[in-house]
Amino acid sequence: MAIIALQSAASGLNALNTRLDVIANNLANANTTGYKSSRANFQDLFYIERAQPGVENSNGDQRPTGLYVGLGVKVSGTQVQFEQGSPISTDNPLDIMIEGDGFFQVGVDTDLGGGVAYTRAGNFTLNSDGEIVLANDQGRRLEPNISLGDDVVSITIDRNGRVQVLRPGQTQLEEAGQIQTASFINPAGLRQVGENLYVESTASGPPVLGEPGTQSRGSIQQGVLESSNVDPTRELIELIRTQRSYELNSQTIRAADEALQTIGQLRR
């Protein structure tokens, strides 16, 4: 009956509403450093089986097709797209970018990801103790912790993450620390917790730590930030498609409602 059409169309509206939320979040973060866009994946729901394919009739002929009526759609999950964002030159010595795969590690509360979270954002600065921290409202410390002190003339970070500083009165660079990056077998399985941060999950697998530029980890570029990988043109196209699909499902609800009204008037 038309009641199934109502339920299917309603599930479509609900799924499209989630998709709209995902698109809106992507567009809102089009200028967020290191942000990775997400997409909503759909899947169909259960089916009412009214006839099975392959059933034989009295003449021994097989039914070539079945008769199935679907019960709608749902969002099966959101999938993060980890394509590389475009480089933005800043000439700030503590703005760094991973060219390739990998994540920076920063410290968080121990009840969140075991005390370590991962990010593609490389907009770092120094705190009052001379430690390298994320330039956000929380000031998350880079892990392993690297302290430069307060008497630094210049900072150099090479492609392998080695941090060197020049202090007043010196002519030789001083070793200050080594940046380690993390890679995952399934980065799309990481949990998103805000602040441009991800934490490990069972789906992502454990992090594989090491120096940038080794194995599958990308190398470091100094004085460069990775921009958001959101493509506004593509997102706007998806937004229009979502609007059109929403309208079609709305029309389905109207048609099903009119059909039910017609059926209800048959008894008069």
C-alpha positions, 0 to 999 in steps of 0.5 A, a space after each residue: 500500500 501507499 503507506 510503504 511509499 510514505 515510510 520509504 520517502 520519509 527515510 529518504 528525507 531523513 537520510 538527505 537531511 544528514 547529507 545536507 548537514 555533512 555538506 554544510 559542515 564541509 563548506 563551513 570548514 573550507 578555510 580550516 587549516 588541514 581540514 579533510 572533507 567528509 561524505 555521507 554514504 547511503 545504503 538501502 534498507 530491508 525488502 519485502 519479498 513477495 515472490 522469489 526468483 527461480 521458483 518453478 510453475 506447474 510446467 517446470 518453467 522458472 520465474 526469471 525475476 523476483 518481486 521485492 519492495 524496498 523499505 527505504 534508505 539510511 546513511 550507513 556512515 560518513 567517510 573522511 576524504 584524506 586527499 592532500 590539501 593545497 600548500 599555502 606559503 606563510 614563511 612562518 618557521 613554525 607553520 609546517 605541512 606533511 607532504 604525503 601521508 601521516 599525522 602530527 601527534 598532540 597531547 590531549 586528556 588521558 580519557 580521550 585517545 589514551 592521551 594522544 590525538 592526531 591532526 593534519 593541521 600544522 599551524 604551531 606556535 610557542 607557549 610561555 614555556 617555549 614548547 611547540 603547541 598548536 595555535 588554537 584555543 587549547 594550545 595542544 602540545 606537540 608530541 613528543 614534546 619539543 621545548 625551544 626555550 625563550 632565546 631563539 634567533 631562528 628555527 629550522 625544521 628539515 624534511 625529516 622533522 629534525 628541529 634545530 635552533 640558532 641562539 644568540 651569540 652562536 654560529 652553529 645550529 643546536 639540535 632541539 628535538 625530532 618531530 614524529 608522525 603517525 600513519 594508520 592502516 585505515 585513517 578513515 576509521 579514526 574518530 573525529 573529536 573536533 579541533 581538527 583532531 582525530 583519535 585512534 579507534 579499533 577500525 583505524 588500527 594502531 598508529 605506526 610512528 616514525 620519522 617523516 619521510 620514512 616508509 609510508 610517511 610524508 615529509 615535512 615542509 617548513 613555512 607552509 600550511 596545508 589548506 582544507 581539501 574541500 572543493 567548494 564547486 563540488 560541494 555546491 553541486 552536491 548541495 543542489 543534487 541533495 535539494 533536488 532529491 529532497 524535492 522528489 521525496 517530498 513529491 512522493 509523500 504528497 502522491 502517497 498521501 493523495 493515494 491514501 485519501 482516494 482509498 479512504 473515500 472508496 467506502 463512501 
